[in-house]
Amino acid sequence: MRLFMPLYADQRSLNLLAQSHATVFLIGGYDGNPNFGDILQLIGVLRILSPYSPPCLTVAVIVELGRFESHQKIASVWEEQLKHVAVLFFADPPSDIPEGLILAPTLSQSFTHILYLYGGGYVNQWWGPRKGAMVSAVATWIEDSRRETSNFRVLVTGIQASEWIVTESNHLTAWLGRAPLLRCRDAQSVTTLRKIVGHVEIGPDDAMGPLLTDTLEQSPLSTQGSPLRIGLHLNVAYYSASDRQDQFEFLVACFRQISASRQISIVPIVAYEGEEVRESDTFEAFVKLIHDMGIKIEAVLNLSLGTSVPVLESLDNIVCCSYHVAMASCLSGIPTGLIIRNAYYEQKLEGLQQWFDENILVPLRWVPQASSEDAIAMLHRLFSLNKKNNRMIRTTVGLQVAAHVLAVRQEVTEALLSAQGKHLVEISKAYTDAAADAARLRSLTGTFLNTAKEAAPSEQALKEQLAAIMNSQSWRFTAPCRKIGFMLKRFFRSNSIRD
């Protein structure tokens, strides 16, 4: 039985797809949620694809239908980057359809399709099945349009993969194996995928490009003052922390000791404000536990729409539970502590450590059996670090990101040229076939006219045939009979007139 998951779109997106000669389908971390890292990964890929525009190539982003309203809000913030991007809303199962959306019809114009699985830590048991269902829905839609998905060009960048991709049956494995460009953001993912796919490389996260741009023109480095301004980001979702209360107790113990020896001020950082995860609620609960420590709580810095990154530069240190907050902080030259509670975050740390050293990125591991003194010692070390020259950091990272951008654009260009070549071959073959058919038609027409010309007797021939008939013996013998017949016809005709 074929898997079919409906895709919906508004008229603007359908118009973009209808006129396009080639389409890139983007499936990745962004699903319509206001998540700092997911949004910037999408923006990073859109910037890579920005040299191509409709009708040469149209980008189509796959978004969860249930995130329609939050996507609209995000799209209004990133209007310039999304104005030429089609959006297909994925519904599984079908639910109430927002006004203005219709079931996407089959494609008739586009003859080139590229499946781009862009960045995110979703190749695992939590989100992998859902992303696989999205890929299957797009493939089914293309097949319903009488296009061959076997000719799909597949690109994969910036992903983080777990052993799930190897041990569990899923819809992603076959597509990953078809990618001529497959890059992961950490070495462990490369090792894992090489068990099922041979050609895997390590590369940057897709959000790194936009973050480099956002940290390009920051103010000069500031020195630590009093109080010490610490950006604090908390995430106690199922994928980040196994127990919210345990993490709270760990952080309360740490800040109680730190605040006893120096004056600190906390700037709450919110990076994810979706329906399932609302980090602002998490921080409100945490503040109630530290209200008696004399710690100043400043206004919330909301990064959940992918903006406000330059504001980070005003902070002295950052403690966070987010891969992308840590990346933005390190690119800004701010000493950063990444809270690590499980193997998923150990893998994130490994990915960041290929770009940032221990003088700017400090792992803050929480181990229930260990004493809190170890973590507090790490925090003390973190807070003793001074800001780094972010320009030096960005230059090192930027060179590798630039090489990565060129590699992706080369793959896209080759896909377009290859498809255009095939299309031209098809047109050429159709023209040759039409010319051959026309030649055959002309030949048949000529044969018919020649045959008709030959078959038609000339005037002289007709005279000769008529003379032969009139001079024949049978014609002379029947002459009296013909005369009597004419007389009888005239007699009967005259009588019928009088009557």
C-alpha positions as CSV (number, residue, x, y, z in Angstrom):
1,M,0.0,0.0,0.0
2,R,1.4,3.4,-1.0
3,L,2.0,5.9,1.8
4,F,0.2,9.1,1.1
5,M,0.4,12.1,3.4
6,P,-1.4,15.2,2.1
7,L,0.5,18.4,1.5
8,Y,-1.3,21.8,1.5
9,A,-0.3,25.2,0.2
10,D,-1.6,28.7,-0.3
11,Q,-2.1,30.2,-3.8
12,R,1.2,32.2,-3.6
13,S,3.2,29.0,-3.1
14,L,1.2,27.1,-5.8
15,N,2.0,29.9,-8.3
16,L,5.7,29.7,-7.5
17,L,5.7,25.9,-8.0
18,A,3.6,26.1,-11.2
19,Q,6.1,28.4,-13.0
20,S,9.2,26.7,-11.8
21,H,11.5,24.6,-13.9
22,A,13.2,23.0,-10.9
23,T,12.3,22.6,-7.2
24,V,14.4,22.1,-4.1
25,F,12.4,20.5,-1.3
26,L,13.8,21.5,2.1
27,I,13.2,19.1,5.1
28,G,15.2,19.7,8.2
29,G,15.1,21.0,11.8
30,Y,12.6,23.8,11.1
31,D,9.0,22.7,11.3
32,G,7.3,26.0,12.0
33,N,8.2,26.2,15.7
34,P,9.8,29.4,17.1
35,N,13.1,27.7,17.8
36,F,16.3,29.8,17.5
37,G,18.5,27.2,16.0
38,D,16.0,25.6,13.7
39,I,15.1,29.0,12.1
40,L,18.7,29.9,11.6
41,Q,19.5,26.6,10.0
42,L,16.7,27.2,7.5
43,I,17.9,30.8,6.9
44,G,21.5,29.5,6.4
45,V,20.3,27.1,3.6
46,L,18.2,29.7,2.0
47,R,21.2,32.0,1.8
48,I,23.2,29.3,0.2
49,L,20.5,28.9,-2.4
50,S,19.9,32.6,-2.9
51,P,21.8,32.9,-6.2
52,Y,19.1,30.7,-7.8
53,S,15.6,32.2,-8.2
54,P,12.3,31.3,-9.8
55,P,11.5,30.2,-12.4
56,C,15.0,28.7,-12.7
57,L,14.6,27.2,-9.3
58,T,12.0,27.4,-6.6
59,V,12.7,26.4,-3.0
60,A,9.8,24.7,-1.2
61,V,10.0,24.3,2.6
62,I,8.1,21.5,4.3
63,V,6.4,22.7,7.5
64,E,4.0,21.0,10.0
65,L,0.4,22.0,9.3
66,G,-0.1,22.2,13.1
67,R,2.5,25.0,13.2
68,F,0.7,27.2,10.6
69,E,0.1,30.2,12.9
70,S,3.6,30.2,14.4
71,H,5.1,29.9,11.0
72,Q,3.1,32.9,9.8
73,K,4.6,34.9,12.7
74,I,8.1,33.7,11.9
75,A,7.6,34.4,8.2
76,S,6.7,38.0,8.9
77,V,10.0,38.5,10.7
78,W,12.0,36.9,7.9
79,E,9.8,38.3,5.1
80,E,12.7,39.2,2.8
81,Q,14.3,35.8,3.0
82,L,11.0,33.9,2.4
83,K,9.3,36.1,-0.2
84,H,10.3,33.8,-3.1
85,V,10.0,30.5,-1.1
86,A,7.1,28.2,-1.4
87,V,5.7,26.5,1.7
88,L,4.1,23.1,1.8
89,F,2.3,22.2,5.0
90,F,2.5,18.6,6.0
91,A,-0.6,17.0,7.7
92,D,-0.5,13.6,9.3
93,P,-3.2,12.9,10.1
94,P,-5.3,15.6,8.2
95,S,-6.7,18.1,10.6
96,D,-8.6,21.4,10.4
97,I,-7.3,23.2,7.3
98,P,-6.6,26.9,7.9
99,E,-8.4,29.3,5.6
100,G,-6.4,30.0,2.4
101,L,-4.8,26.5,2.2
102,I,-5.8,23.9,-0.4
103,L,-4.5,20.4,-1.1
104,A,-1.5,20.8,-3.3
105,P,-2.3,19.6,-6.9
106,T,0.2,17.6,-8.9
107,L,3.1,19.3,-10.5
108,S,3.0,19.8,-14.3
109,Q,5.9,22.2,-15.0
110,S,8.8,21.3,-12.8
111,F,11.1,18.6,-14.3
112,T,14.0,18.8,-11.8
113,H,13.7,17.9,-8.2
114,I,16.3,18.1,-5.4
115,L,15.6,16.7,-2.0
116,Y,17.7,18.7,0.6
117,L,17.8,17.3,4.1
118,Y,19.4,20.2,5.9
119,G,20.7,20.6,9.4
120,G,19.5,19.5,12.8
121,G,19.8,16.8,15.4
122,Y,16.7,15.0,14.1
123,V,18.1,11.7,12.8
124,N,17.2,9.8,15.9
125,Q,14.2,8.1,17.6
126,W,12.5,11.3,18.6
127,W,12.2,13.1,15.2
128,G,13.6,10.7,12.6
129,P,10.3,8.9,11.9
130,R,8.5,12.2,11.4
131,K,11.1,13.5,9.0
132,G,11.0,10.2,7.1
133,A,7.2,10.5,6.8
134,M,7.7,14.0,5.3
135,V,10.2,12.7,2.7
136,S,7.8,9.9,1.8
137,A,4.9,12.4,1.4
138,V,7.0,14.5,-1.0
139,A,8.1,11.5,-3.0
140,T,4.5,10.3,-3.3
141,W,3.4,13.7,-4.5
142,I,6.1,13.8,-7.1
143,E,5.2,10.3,-8.3
144,D,1.6,11.3,-8.5
145,S,2.8,14.1,-10.8
146,R,4.2,11.3,-13.1
147,R,7.8,12.3,-12.3
148,E,10.5,9.8,-11.5
149,T,11.8,10.0,-8.0
150,S,14.6,7.8,-9.0
151,N,16.1,10.9,-10.6
152,F,16.0,12.9,-7.4
153,R,19.2,14.6,-6.5
154,V,19.7,14.3,-2.7
155,L,21.8,16.7,-0.6
156,V,22.4,16.3,3.1
157,T,24.2,18.9,5.3
158,G,24.6,19.7,9.0
159,I,22.8,16.7,10.5
160,Q,23.4,14.9,13.8
161,A,22.6,11.1,13.7
162,S,22.2,8.5,16.4
163,E,22.4,4.7,16.2
164,W,18.7,4.7,15.5
165,I,19.4,5.2,11.8
166,V,21.4,2.0,11.8
167,T,19.2,-0.2,14.1
168,E,15.7,0.8,13.2
169,S,13.7,0.5,10.0
170,N,13.0,4.0,8.7
171,H,12.3,6.1,5.6
172,L,15.5,8.1,5.7
173,T,18.2,5.5,5.2
174,A,17.6,5.0,1.5
175,W,17.6,8.7,0.8
176,L,20.8,9.3,2.8
177,G,22.5,6.6,0.7
178,R,21.7,8.5,-2.5
179,A,23.3,11.8,-1.5
180,P,26.5,12.7,-3.4
181,L,27.1,15.3,-0.7
182,L,26.4,14.1,2.8
183,R,27.9,16.1,5.7
184,C,27.3,15.8,9.4
185,R,28.1,18.3,12.1
186,D,30.0,16.0,14.4
187,A,32.4,13.1,14.1
188,Q,30.2,10.6,15.9
189,S,27.5,11.0,13.3
190,V,30.0,10.4,10.6
191,T,31.1,7.2,12.2
192,T,27.5,6.1,12.7
193,L,26.4,6.8,9.1
194,R,29.5,5.1,7.6
195,K,28.0,1.9,8.8
196,I,25.3,2.2,6.2
197,V,26.7,4.9,3.8
198,G,30.2,5.1,2.5
199,H,30.6,8.7,1.5
200,V,30.1,10.8,4.6
201,E,32.1,14.0,5.6
202,I,32.1,16.3,8.5
203,G,31.0,19.9,8.0
204,P,29.5,22.9,9.6
205,D,26.1,23.3,11.0
206,D,23.8,25.2,8.6
207,A,23.1,28.0,11.2
208,M,26.8,28.9,11.3
209,G,26.6,31.1,8.2
210,P,23.9,33.5,9.5
211,L,25.5,33.5,13.0
212,L,28.8,34.6,11.4
213,T,27.0,37.5,9.7
214,D,25.2,38.5,12.9
215,T,28.5,38.7,14.8
216,L,30.3,40.5,12.1
217,E,30.0,44.1,13.3
218,Q,29.9,43.9,17.0
219,S,31.1,46.6,19.4
220,P,34.6,46.4,21.0
221,L,35.2,43.8,23.7
222,S,34.1,44.9,27.2
223,T,35.8,43.9,30.4
224,Q,34.1,42.1,33.3
225,G,32.5,44.6,35.6
226,S,30.3,44.3,38.7
227,P,28.0,42.7,38.7
228,L,29.0,39.9,36.4
229,R,26.4,39.7,33.7
230,I,25.6,36.0,33.0
231,G,23.2,34.9,30.3
232,L,21.3,31.9,31.5
233,H,19.4,29.6,29.1
234,L,17.4,26.7,30.5
235,N,15.7,23.8,28.7
236,V,14.3,20.9,30.6
237,A,12.5,19.1,27.7
238,Y,12.7,15.3,27.4
239,Y,15.6,15.5,25.0
240,S,17.7,17.8,27.2
241,A,17.2,16.7,30.8
242,S,15.8,13.5,32.2
243,D,14.5,15.2,35.3
244,R,13.6,18.9,35.6
245,Q,13.8,19.0,39.4
246,D,17.2,17.4,39.5
247,Q,18.5,20.0,37.0
248,F,17.0,22.8,39.0
249,E,18.6,21.6,42.2
250,F,22.0,21.3,40.5
251,L,21.9,24.9,39.2
252,V,20.5,26.3,42.4
253,A,23.4,24.7,44.3
254,C,25.9,26.1,41.8
255,F,24.6,29.7,41.8
256,R,24.2,29.7,45.6
257,Q,28.0,29.2,46.0
258,I,28.9,31.5,43.1
259,S,26.8,34.4,44.4
260,A,28.3,34.0,47.9
261,S,31.7,35.0,46.5
262,R,30.8,37.6,43.9
263,Q,28.0,39.8,42.7
264,I,26.2,38.4,39.7
265,S,23.3,39.4,37.5
266,I,21.3,37.0,35.4
267,V,19.9,37.7,31.9
268,P,17.3,35.1,31.0
269,I,17.8,33.8,27.4
270,V,14.8,32.2,25.7
271,A,15.5,30.2,22.5
272,Y,12.4,28.0,22.2
273,E,8.9,29.3,22.7
274,G,6.7,26.7,21.0
275,E,3.6,24.9,22.1
276,E,5.4,21.8,23.5
277,V,8.5,23.7,24.9
278,R,8.1,27.2,26.5
279,E,11.4,28.1,28.0
280,S,10.0,31.3,29.5
281,D,7.8,29.1,31.8
282,T,10.9,27.1,32.8
283,F,12.8,30.2,33.8
284,E,9.9,31.6,35.8
285,A,9.9,28.4,37.8
286,F,13.6,28.5,38.3
287,V,13.6,32.2,39.5
288,K,11.3,31.2,42.4
289,L,14.1,29.0,43.7
290,I,16.8,31.7,43.7
291,H,14.8,34.7,44.8
292,D,16.5,34.8,48.2
293,M,20.1,34.8,46.9
294,G,20.4,38.5,46.1
295,I,20.8,37.8,42.4
296,K,19.5,40.5,40.1
297,I,17.2,39.1,37.3
298,E,17.3,41.3,34.2
299,A,14.9,41.5,31.2
300,V,14.5,38.4,29.1
301,L,16.5,38.2,25.9
302,N,14.2,36.4,23.4
303,L,16.1,34.7,20.6
304,S,13.2,32.3,19.6
305,L,12.5,34.1,16.3
306,G,16.2,33.8,15.2
307,T,16.9,37.5,15.9
308,S,18.7,39.7,18.5
309,V,21.9,37.7,18.3
310,P,24.1,40.9,18.5
311,V,22.7,41.6,22.0
312,L,24.6,38.7,23.3
313,E,27.8,40.7,23.1
314,S,26.9,42.7,26.2
315,L,27.1,39.6,28.4
316,D,30.2,38.5,30.2
317,N,29.5,34.8,30.3
318,I,26.7,32.4,29.1
319,V,25.5,29.2,30.7
320,C,23.1,27.3,28.4
321,C,21.4,24.1,27.4
322,S,21.3,24.9,23.7
323,Y,23.7,23.9,20.9
324,H,23.0,27.0,18.9
325,V,23.0,29.4,21.8
326,A,26.4,28.1,22.7
327,M,27.5,28.5,19.0
328,A,26.3,32.1,18.8
329,S,27.9,32.9,22.1
330,C,31.3,31.4,21.2
331,L,31.2,33.2,17.8
332,S,30.7,36.4,19.7
333,G,33.8,35.7,21.8
334,I,31.9,35.0,25.0
335,P,33.1,32.3,27.4
336,T,30.3,29.7,27.3
337,G,29.3,26.8,29.5
338,L,27.2,24.1,27.9
339,I,25.1,22.0,30.3
340,I,25.3,18.4,29.4
341,R,22.9,15.8,30.8
342,N,22.8,12.9,28.3
343,A,24.5,11.3,25.3
344,Y,22.6,13.5,22.9
345,Y,24.2,16.6,24.3
346,E,27.6,14.9,24.6
347,Q,27.4,14.6,20.8
348,K,26.4,18.3,20.5
349,L,29.4,19.2,22.5
350,E,31.7,17.1,20.3
351,G,30.4,19.0,17.3
352,L,31.1,22.4,18.9
353,Q,34.6,21.4,20.0
354,Q,35.8,21.0,16.4
355,W,35.3,24.8,16.2
356,F,35.9,26.2,19.7
357,D,38.6,25.3,22.2
358,E,38.4,25.0,26.0
359,N,39.3,28.6,26.5
360,I,35.9,29.6,25.3
361,L,33.7,26.5,25.5
362,V,33.5,24.8,28.9
363,P,31.4,21.6,29.3
364,L,29.2,21.6,32.4
365,R,28.4,17.9,33.0
366,W,25.9,17.0,35.6
367,V,26.5,13.5,37.1
368,P,24.2,12.5,39.9
369,Q,26.9,10.4,41.6
370,A,29.5,13.1,41.5
371,S,29.7,16.0,44.0
372,S,28.5,19.4,43.0
373,E,31.9,20.8,43.8
374,D,33.2,19.6,40.5
375,A,30.5,21.5,38.6
376,I,31.0,24.6,40.8
377,A,34.7,24.5,40.1
378,M,33.9,24.4,36.4
379,L,31.6,27.4,36.7
380,H,34.3,29.3,38.6
381,R,36.7,28.5,35.8
382,L,34.1,29.6,33.2
383,F,33.5,32.9,35.0
384,S,37.2,33.6,35.2
385,L,37.6,33.5,31.5
386,N,37.7,36.8,29.6
387,K,36.1,37.5,26.3
388,K,38.0,36.5,23.2
389,N,38.6,38.4,20.0
390,N,35.5,37.2,18.0
391,R,37.1,38.3,14.7
392,M,39.8,35.7,15.0
393,I,37.3,33.0,15.8
394,R,35.0,34.0,12.9
395,T,37.9,34.1,10.4
396,T,38.9,30.5,11.3
397,V,35.3,29.3,11.1
398,G,34.3,31.5,8.2
399,L,36.9,30.0,5.8
400,Q,35.5,26.5,6.3
401,V,31.9,27.7,6.0
402,A,32.7,29.5,2.7
403,A,34.2,26.3,1.3
404,H,31.0,24.4,2.4
405,V,28.7,27.0,0.7
406,L,30.6,26.6,-2.6
407,A,30.4,22.8,-2.3
408,V,26.6,22.9,-1.9
409,R,26.2,25.4,-4.7
410,Q,28.3,23.2,-7.0
411,E,26.0,20.3,-6.4
412,V,22.9,22.3,-7.0
413,T,24.3,23.8,-10.2
414,E,25.3,20.3,-11.5
415,A,21.8,19.0,-10.8
416,L,20.3,21.9,-12.7
417,L,22.7,21.5,-15.6
418,S,22.2,17.8,-15.7
419,A,18.5,18.1,-15.7
420,Q,18.5,20.8,-18.3
421,G,20.7,18.7,-20.5
422,K,18.3,15.8,-20.2
423,H,15.4,18.1,-20.9
424,L,17.2,19.5,-24.0
425,V,17.8,15.9,-25.1
426,E,14.1,15.2,-24.7
427,I,13.2,18.4,-26.7
428,S,15.8,17.5,-29.4
429,K,14.4,13.9,-29.6
430,A,10.8,15.3,-29.8
431,Y,11.9,17.7,-32.6
432,T,13.7,14.9,-34.5
433,D,10.6,12.6,-34.2
434,A,8.3,15.5,-35.3
435,A,10.6,16.2,-38.3
436,A,10.6,12.5,-39.2
437,D,6.8,12.4,-39.0
438,A,6.5,15.5,-41.1
439,A,8.8,14.0,-43.7
440,R,6.8,10.8,-43.8
441,L,3.6,12.9,-44.1
442,R,5.0,14.8,-47.0
443,S,6.1,11.6,-48.6
444,L,2.6,10.1,-48.2
445,T,1.0,13.3,-49.5
446,G,3.3,13.4,-52.5
447,T,2.5,9.7,-53.3
448,F,-1.2,10.4,-53.0
449,L,-1.1,13.4,-55.3
450,N,1.1,11.6,-57.8
451,T,-1.2,8.6,-57.7
452,A,-4.3,10.8,-58.2
453,K,-2.6,12.7,-61.1
454,E,-1.8,9.4,-62.8
455,A,-5.2,8.1,-62.2
456,A,-7.0,11.1,-63.6
457,P,-7.5,10.8,-67.5
458,S,-6.5,13.7,-69.8
459,E,-9.0,15.5,-71.9
460,Q,-7.6,13.9,-75.1
461,A,-7.9,10.5,-73.6
462,L,-11.5,11.1,-72.7
463,K,-12.3,12.3,-76.3
464,E,-10.6,9.2,-77.7
465,Q,-12.5,6.9,-75.3
466,L,-15.8,8.7,-76.2
467,A,-15.1,8.4,-80.0
468,A,-14.3,4.7,-79.6
469,I,-17.6,4.1,-77.9
470,M,-19.6,6.0,-80.5
471,N,-17.9,4.3,-83.4
472,S,-18.3,0.9,-81.9
473,Q,-20.6,-1.6,-83.7
474,S,-22.8,-2.0,-80.6
475,W,-23.5,1.7,-80.4
476,R,-24.6,1.8,-84.1
477,F,-26.8,-1.3,-83.7
478,T,-28.6,0.2,-80.8
479,A,-29.2,3.6,-82.4
480,P,-32.8,2.9,-83.5
481,C,-33.7,1.7,-80.1
482,R,-32.3,4.8,-78.5
483,K,-34.4,6.9,-80.9
484,I,-37.6,5.1,-80.1
485,G,-36.8,5.4,-76.4
486,F,-36.3,9.2,-76.7
487,M,-39.7,9.5,-78.5
488,L,-41.5,7.5,-75.8
489,K,-39.9,9.6,-73.0
490,R,-41.0,12.8,-74.7
491,F,-44.6,11.5,-75.2
492,F,-45.1,10.4,-71.6
493,R,-43.5,13.7,-70.3
494,S,-46.0,15.8,-72.4
495,N,-49.0,13.9,-71.2
496,S,-48.0,14.2,-67.6
497,I,-47.7,18.0,-68.0
498,R,-51.3,18.3,-69.4
499,D,-52.8,16.2,-66.6
